[in-house]
Amino acid sequence: MKKLAKRKCDGAQPPKKPKPSKPKPSKQCQNISKKFKFGTMVCGSGNEKSVNTTCTVNCIEGYEVFNSTNTITCLENGKWSGKIPKVSHKKY
């Protein structure tokens, strides 16, 4: 049988409990709403930078998205799901 160390009652305070760690803030994607001179961006949650938010670019008449799809989603790693859409004058 193992001997237990004796403890003295000397009035010392018990050790303080560690403070709970603060949750890490969730990552956010780059703000891209100001990049659309010839269109608008509509996001599902209202906050385009929030994780899992899907945003759609709508071009004004005569313009189109030319480098990707017009819908992107903010991923958990803080990056957009694809290229940030660019709007250009339609070529007929």
Buried (B, 14 or more C-beta within 10 A) or exposed (E): EEEEEEEEEEEEEEEEEEEEEEEEEEBBBEEBEEBBEBBEBEBEEEEBBBBEBBBBBEBEEEBBBEEBEBBBBBBEEEEBBEEBBBBEEEEE
